């Protein structure tokens, strides 16, 4: 029995998406910037996808700039704002950002920028008062992740964005884990910039988008032919973007049925593992991504019982999950996210994540719970009995 529970890492492209990409590659392969009929056929596919992605976000099509994925979208948001200034300014990010945000921020810090890393509570949530206190007259950008990929926590974006905008700072959110799983209305949200990714919502890898509120100025990262409203030069990958567009359209159509189903399955797995000794949920149970289940192993034996070991054992049983910690040259590294949430270095090496999706069934959930319990029981160190 093979069970894939790593949908936050990537999702399998839908069959409809694969079929469309094949058709576009065969019939609409022209350069969309060309004025002849071959180019214009490609341009039609490109602009149809722009409308489809815009509708997923309840945005205007001209607010959507296509990129190569969530990482590029995040970088365009951060660096596109920063490159407007000749002198270093101040930006604010949370302490639980994806590396696509934290690494550009670290680079800016090396260039003399002031970067504030907002703390989070034990559930991984930013407190609005902390943002208020961190804002300065020269704060030009606030970037707070919408849904945290490792622990599943949703941030109070409506509140945080309003605080930032009231002080004159632009507000960006990485919504890669949220788009296609929860409704997003950018015209109602106080966001100026918002990142999404195709392969998180059953589209192909290699495509993403950045929503840019009308009137917001960015400096492009790439120089060239001026495609994508002069913000992302380079001939667009039309088949990939077309697949992204269809995936966005299908995700939007299924939100009202799929999201409640995911929540039911998510809570079913949480409930079935609730009585397992030493398996402690991480993240916010109330404000949570609908498809996300995460734990850490309490009092874990660092040699035998850590996140990496559990992932390997689950994989041997035919179940794909992920660890919240990174592995670098064989060395287990504490998760920066769990450390930021107040966990010890030992506990921060023991995070595991199970994320569900379109193909997940109740039977998958029930079998996963059984297998995980057996693995934990087998790997948990047994007390040494006295010989007398």
BELNOR-V791322 format. One record per residue. RES is the residue in one letter. PSI is psi in degrees with one decimal (NA if undefined). Layout:
res-><RES & RES>
psi-><PSI & PSI>
This chain:
res-><X & X & X & X & X & X & X & X & X & X & X & X & X & X & X & X & X & X & X & X & X & X & X & X & X & X & X & X & X & X & X & X & X & X & X & X & X & X & X & X & X & X & X & X & X & X & X & X & X & X & X & X & X & X & X & X & X & X & X & X & X & X & X & X & X & X & X & X & X & X & X & X & X & X & X & X & X & X & X & X & X & X & X & X & X & X & X & X & X & X & X & X & X & X & X & X & X & X & X & X & X & X & X & X & X & X & X & X & X & X & X & X & X & X & X & X & X & X & X & X & X & X & X & X & X & X & X & X & X & X & X & X & X & X & X & X & X & X & X & X & X & X & X & X & X & X & X & X & X & X & X & X & X & X & X & X & X & X & X & X & X & X & X & X & X & X & X & X & X & X & X & X & X & X & X & X & X & X & X & X & X & X & X & X & X & X & X & X & X & X & X & X & X & X & X & X & X & X & X & X & X & X & X & X & X & X & X & X & X & X & X & X & X & X & X & X & X & X & X & X & X & X & X & X & X & X & X & X & X & X & X & X & X & X & X & X & X & X & X & X & X & X & X & X & X & X & X & X & X & X & X & X & X & X & X & X & X & X & X & X & X & X & X & X & X & X & X & X & X & X & X & X & X & X & X & X & X & X & X & X & X & X & X & X & X & X & X & X & X & X & X & X & X & X & X & X & X & X & X & X & X & X & X & X & X & X & X & X & X & X & X & X & X & X & X & X & X & X & X & X & X & X & X & X & X & X & X & X & X & X & X & X & X & X & X & X & X & X & X & X & X & X & X & X & X & X & X & X & X & X & X & X & X & X & X & X & X & X & X & X & X & X & X & X & X & X & X & X & X & X & X & X & X & X & X & X & X & X & X & X & X & X & X & X & X & X & X & X>
psi-><122.6 & 125.1 & 120.2 & 118.2 & 51.8 & 44.1 & -17.5 & -21.9 & -49.9 & 158.8 & 148.4 & 131.6 & 139.2 & 150.3 & -36.3 & -36.0 & -45.2 & -43.5 & -41.8 & -42.5 & -40.0 & -41.2 & -43.9 & -40.7 & -33.0 & -32.7 & -20.7 & 48.0 & 1.0 & 170.1 & 118.5 & -9.7 & -10.7 & 145.9 & -13.5 & 176.7 & -32.2 & -42.6 & -39.4 & -30.9 & -40.6 & -39.2 & -36.4 & -43.8 & -40.7 & -47.5 & -29.1 & -42.6 & -37.1 & -40.8 & -41.5 & -44.0 & -40.9 & -41.4 & -32.6 & -34.8 & -0.3 & 47.5 & 170.9 & 140.5 & -37.2 & -4.6 & -2.9 & 122.1 & 122.6 & 141.2 & -172.5 & -0.2 & -177.2 & -38.0 & -45.8 & -38.1 & -43.8 & -43.9 & -39.0 & -37.9 & -50.3 & -54.8 & -28.4 & -32.4 & -47.8 & -36.1 & -3.8 & -14.5 & 134.0 & -26.3 & 145.8 & 141.1 & -154.7 & 132.0 & 159.3 & 130.7 & 168.0 & 166.3 & 3.6 & 31.1 & 156.1 & 152.8 & -20.7 & -16.0 & -47.7 & -33.0 & -46.0 & -37.0 & -39.1 & -39.9 & -42.5 & -38.5 & -37.8 & -22.7 & 6.2 & -3.0 & 150.7 & 124.9 & 122.3 & 127.5 & 105.3 & 136.1 & 164.7 & 161.8 & -174.0 & -15.7 & 0.2 & 15.7 & 141.1 & 134.8 & 127.0 & -36.6 & -30.2 & -37.2 & -44.3 & -43.6 & -26.3 & -20.8 & 139.9 & 164.9 & -28.3 & 19.3 & 116.2 & -18.1 & 139.0 & 129.4 & 115.2 & 126.3 & 139.2 & -54.0 & 120.8 & 126.2 & -23.2 & -39.2 & -2.5 & 1.0 & 134.7 & 136.0 & 154.3 & 69.6 & -38.1 & -40.8 & -47.3 & -42.4 & -39.7 & -41.0 & -45.7 & -47.4 & -34.3 & -24.2 & 7.8 & 9.1 & 145.2 & 150.9 & 124.6 & 145.0 & 139.2 & 106.1 & 25.6 & -41.2 & -12.7 & -41.0 & 129.6 & -6.5 & -27.6 & 150.1 & 139.9 & 124.8 & 90.2 & -23.6 & -11.9 & -25.5 & 146.1 & 63.3 & 140.2 & -28.5 & 139.2 & 129.5 & 139.6 & 163.2 & 139.5 & -45.4 & 0.1 & -9.0 & 37.6 & 22.2 & -177.8 & 155.2 & 151.5 & 10.3 & 145.0 & -176.0 & 152.2 & 120.6 & 131.7 & 115.3 & 136.2 & 132.7 & -15.5 & 129.4 & 137.5 & 151.8 & 126.6 & 153.8 & -27.8 & 139.1 & 143.5 & -131.6 & -6.9 & 22.0 & 169.3 & 55.0 & 32.7 & 19.0 & -11.2 & 82.0 & 152.0 & 140.8 & 127.4 & 145.7 & 82.9 & -47.3 & -41.3 & -44.1 & -38.0 & -41.0 & -39.7 & -45.6 & -45.4 & -40.6 & -39.6 & -42.1 & -44.3 & -39.1 & -42.6 & -39.6 & -26.8 & 0.6 & -44.5 & -21.1 & -38.6 & -39.5 & -48.6 & -35.1 & -43.2 & -42.1 & -41.5 & -44.1 & -40.8 & -50.0 & -29.7 & -42.3 & -41.6 & -46.0 & -40.0 & -20.4 & 6.0 & -30.2 & 12.9 & 119.6 & 132.7 & -0.2 & 105.1 & 122.8 & 144.7 & 157.4 & -178.2 & 118.9 & -30.5 & -50.4 & 86.7 & 147.3 & 139.4 & -18.5 & 11.3 & 128.3 & 128.7 & 150.8 & 165.6 & 160.0 & 114.7 & 137.8 & 42.2 & 142.9 & 110.8 & -23.7 & -36.2 & -32.2 & 83.5 & 175.0 & -42.9 & -41.6 & -39.3 & -40.5 & -43.7 & -43.5 & -40.4 & -37.9 & -39.5 & -27.6 & 2.5 & 17.8 & 123.6 & 113.0 & -175.6 & 162.4 & 145.6 & -6.1 & 157.1 & 151.2 & 122.0 & 110.4 & 39.1 & -3.3 & 127.9 & 126.7 & 134.1 & 142.3 & 123.4 & -31.7 & -48.4 & -36.3 & -43.3 & -26.8 & 0.7 & 6.2 & 153.3 & 164.3 & -36.7 & -46.2 & -32.7 & -7.5 & -3.0 & 15.5 & 142.3 & 153.2 & 133.8 & 122.0 & 133.7 & 167.6 & -159.8 & -34.0 & -0.1 & 135.4 & 169.2 & -37.7 & -37.7 & -44.1 & -47.4 & -42.1 & -38.2 & -43.7 & -42.9 & -47.5 & -44.2 & -41.8 & -43.1 & -41.8 & -45.2 & -39.7 & -39.7 & -36.3 & -17.2 & 126.2 & 133.6 & 143.5 & 142.6 & 123.7 & 141.2 & 142.7 & -12.6 & NA>
